[in-house]
Amino acid sequence: MKNIVIVGVTGGLGSCLAKEYLDEGCQVFGFDIDEGDICSCLQNERFSFGVMDIASDSSVSENAEKLCRKISHIDILIHCAGILPQNSERQLEDFEVSEALEVFNTNALGPLRVTKMLLRLVKASDAGVIVNISSEAGSMQAHADYIIRYDYCMSKAALNIQSIILQRYLEKDKIRVLAVHPGWMQTKMGGQEAPLKPSDSAKQIKRLITRHQYDYHNRVLMDYNDKIRPW
Ligand SMILES: NC(=O)c1ccc[n+]([C@@H]2O[C@H](COP(=O)([O-])OP(=O)(O)OC[C@H]3O[C@@H](n4cnc5c(N)ncnc54)[C@H](OP(=O)(O)O)[C@@H]3O)[C@@H](O)[C@H]2O)c1
């Protein structure tokens, strides 16, 4: 049975991805900063949940140690956790630069921290995959022309280069690394006016992971619908 780890599992996209993999018969280990409203669709004996703050070294290492005692390998590690704070919407004159540290610590360093602590388990898979859920906001050529959101855009650009470095480093271990823009989705972060249901994005992301699992030399950044997203 495949072991899937999803971080940010109570969120809009995370819960839909978890459901997709449970429907396929996988074992899903979900983490989030709090239990929140865990979707009833995840009530399944193959689902387990842990509270983990990806912005905290101690929380991540504690959870990673527990997981290492429980399972021998991770087939797919998906990073969905992220934040887009209200003050992200301010123009530069009103933007508190030091408040961006939390966004960086969560969106960019959070996935790296978790990947580092769980790498041993991903390496133990026959063909591990690490998926960083990124954003068009981190693309320098094709982002949404924001004149705000310095923190969020910069954190996702940092996540993109992290994904490239990781792919180069982990190719020798036959681990595929992907950075995926999930589309503008109807979630707590995306708002209800967004055009895409997270369940539709999740289905396409799952397909994309399967399709690109072994092409270690192919592109790293892509859209949920398998279109090229320029850097
Ligand atoms: N929605 C969109 O349109 C959109 C577009 C492009 C990219 N994305 C990216 O897609 C991913 C999923 O977003 P979503 O729309 O599903 O957002 P969401 O519903 O807000 O889910 C994000 C989840 O991450 C959790 N989280 C926040 N900080 C955390 C931490 N320090 N440790 C652990 N978990 C933490 C959140 O918990 P709380 O709710 O308690 O904060 C929430 O459950 C994010 O990386 C986002 O940047 C989203």
The ligand as a Tripos MOL2 file, in Angstrom:
@<TRIPOS>MOLECULE
LIG
   48    52     1     0     0
SMALL
NO_CHARGES

@<TRIPOS>ATOM
      1 N1         -6.3320   29.0470   -3.1700 N.am      1 LIG1
      2 C1         -5.6890   29.5000   -4.2460 C.2       1 LIG1
      3 O1         -6.2900   30.1150   -5.1450 O.2       1 LIG1
      4 C2         -4.2160   29.2430   -4.4020 C.ar      1 LIG1
      5 C3         -3.5900   29.7280   -5.5600 C.ar      1 LIG1
      6 C4         -2.2410   29.4820   -5.7420 C.ar      1 LIG1
      7 C5         -1.5400   28.7360   -4.7940 C.ar      1 LIG1
      8 N2         -2.1770   28.3000   -3.6610 N.ar      1 LIG1
      9 C6         -1.3850   27.5100   -2.7150 C.3       1 LIG1
     10 O2         -2.0200   26.2580   -2.5330 O.3       1 LIG1
     11 C7         -1.7550   25.7460   -1.2120 C.3       1 LIG1
     12 C8         -3.0560   25.3210   -0.5570 C.3       1 LIG1
     13 O3         -3.8560   26.4790   -0.4320 O.3       1 LIG1
     14 P1         -5.4180   26.4290   -0.0820 P.3       1 LIG1
     15 O4         -6.0850   27.3210   -1.0430 O.co2     1 LIG1
     16 O5         -5.8560   25.0280    0.1110 O.co2     1 LIG1
     17 O6         -5.3600   27.2190    1.3030 O.3       1 LIG1
     18 P2         -6.0310   26.8960    2.7290 P.3       1 LIG1
     19 O7         -7.3850   26.3210    2.5420 O.co2     1 LIG1
     20 O8         -5.8490   28.1270    3.5350 O.co2     1 LIG1
     21 O9         -5.0620   25.7230    3.2770 O.3       1 LIG1
     22 C9         -3.7760   25.9660    3.7810 C.3       1 LIG1
     23 C10        -3.6100   25.1100    5.0120 C.3       1 LIG1
     24 O10        -2.2820   25.3120    5.5440 O.3       1 LIG1
     25 C11        -2.4010   25.4110    6.9610 C.3       1 LIG1
     26 N3         -1.2490   26.0860    7.5510 N.ar      1 LIG1
     27 C12        -0.9780   27.4140    7.6160 C.ar      1 LIG1
     28 N4          0.1590   27.6440    8.2950 N.ar      1 LIG1
     29 C13         0.6220   26.4200    8.6790 C.ar      1 LIG1
     30 C14         1.7410   25.9990    9.4470 C.ar      1 LIG1
     31 N5          2.6180   26.8730    9.9560 N.pl3     1 LIG1
     32 N6          1.9010   24.6700    9.6710 N.ar      1 LIG1
     33 C15         1.0260   23.7760    9.1930 C.ar      1 LIG1
     34 N7         -0.0640   24.1110    8.4840 N.ar      1 LIG1
     35 C16        -0.2650   25.4280    8.2240 C.ar      1 LIG1
     36 C17        -3.6710   26.2190    7.1260 C.3       1 LIG1
     37 O11        -4.1460   26.1810    8.4680 O.3       1 LIG1
     38 P3         -5.0620   27.4270    8.9980 P.3       1 LIG1
     39 O12        -6.2780   27.4310    8.1460 O.co2     1 LIG1
     40 O13        -5.3110   27.0980   10.4320 O.co2     1 LIG1
     41 O14        -4.2040   28.6550    8.7970 O.co2     1 LIG1
     42 C18        -4.5840   25.5270    6.1300 C.3       1 LIG1
     43 O15        -5.1990   24.3910    6.6860 O.3       1 LIG1
     44 C19        -1.0190   26.8770   -0.4680 C.3       1 LIG1
     45 O16         0.3600   26.6180   -0.4810 O.3       1 LIG1
     46 C20        -1.3050   28.1150   -1.3300 C.3       1 LIG1
     47 O17        -0.2790   29.0680   -1.2240 O.3       1 LIG1
     48 C21        -3.4950   28.5260   -3.4450 C.ar      1 LIG1
@<TRIPOS>BOND
     1     1     2 1
     2     2     3 2
     3     2     4 1
     4     4     5 ar
     5     4    48 ar
     6     5     6 ar
     7     6     7 ar
     8     7     8 ar
     9     8     9 1
    10     8    48 ar
    11     9    10 1
    12     9    46 1
    13    10    11 1
    14    11    12 1
    15    11    44 1
    16    12    13 1
    17    13    14 1
    18    14    15 2
    19    14    16 1
    20    14    17 1
    21    17    18 1
    22    18    19 2
    23    18    20 1
    24    18    21 1
    25    21    22 1
    26    22    23 1
    27    23    24 1
    28    23    42 1
    29    24    25 1
    30    25    26 1
    31    25    36 1
    32    26    27 ar
    33    26    35 ar
    34    27    28 ar
    35    28    29 ar
    36    29    30 ar
    37    29    35 ar
    38    30    31 1
    39    30    32 ar
    40    32    33 ar
    41    33    34 ar
    42    34    35 ar
    43    36    37 1
    44    36    42 1
    45    37    38 1
    46    38    39 2
    47    38    40 1
    48    38    41 1
    49    42    43 1
    50    44    45 1
    51    44    46 1
    52    46    47 1
@<TRIPOS>SUBSTRUCTURE
     1 LIG1         1 GROUP 0 **** ****
